[in-house]
Every structure is written in C-alpha cells, then in structure tokens.
Amino acid sequence: MNNALNPRLPLFNASQMIEHASAFDAIHVRTVRAIARLQKDMDVAKAAAASRWGGANVSHAIRSQAEAEDSRVAVMAIRENAEKEIDGLMKEAGAAHNAIIKQRQFYQSPVLRHAVARRSRKYFTCR
C-alpha cells in the first residue's frame, strides 16, 4: 500500500505499530516506577522530619510548624532533583505517542480499512 494521504509520512505495518506501542508501554512502566520511587522518597523525608522534631522540647504548635517546614523543604528538593528525569520521560513518551498518533489518518481511511479487513479475512478464515 502506498501512503497517498501524506507522502511524507510512512505507513507502519502491524509489527512496527506493535513495536511503537510496546516502546510507549515501556516508557509508561518506567514513569510509574519513577513516581512510586519519588513518593517513597517523600514519605521517608516526611518521616525523618517528624522523628527529628518529635523529641523537641517545644510547644506542639511550634513542633508542627517545624515538621511541616522541614517536610516542605525536603519535598521541594526531591521535586527539583526529579525534574530532569520526569521531563525526559515525558519527552520520550511524547515522541512515541506522536509516532503512533500520526498513523491515525491511514487507519481512518475507509479504503484502507476495507483493504485491511479483506486481507485479514484472507489470512484468518477457517476452512
């Protein structure tokens, strides 16, 4: 099949679509793992702030404020350190998503859908 709808855009075959989709899924898995790790780091930092101020001989209000401020500083540091990693994952995911989405125009074509359906019936019919 040619790509007459957009000559500059290559038409992916099924294996290429699966390859791009699996790359996109791998990026998703890495992103979920990174977010879980960052959440764990934030929880550890908050627990450390709470334990650091837990034994202080000050009023409860001052201790709560100090814990909150320590937690806020720790969370901001974690967010700042993770910004490059998350940004890189988002850019990688955007590129993979863009490659897949650009194929939509081919698969929305009624002519191509008919050709693909006819070809799939040819190879997957029971005799």
Order of alpha helices (4+ residues) and beta strands (2+ residues): alpha-alpha-alpha-alpha
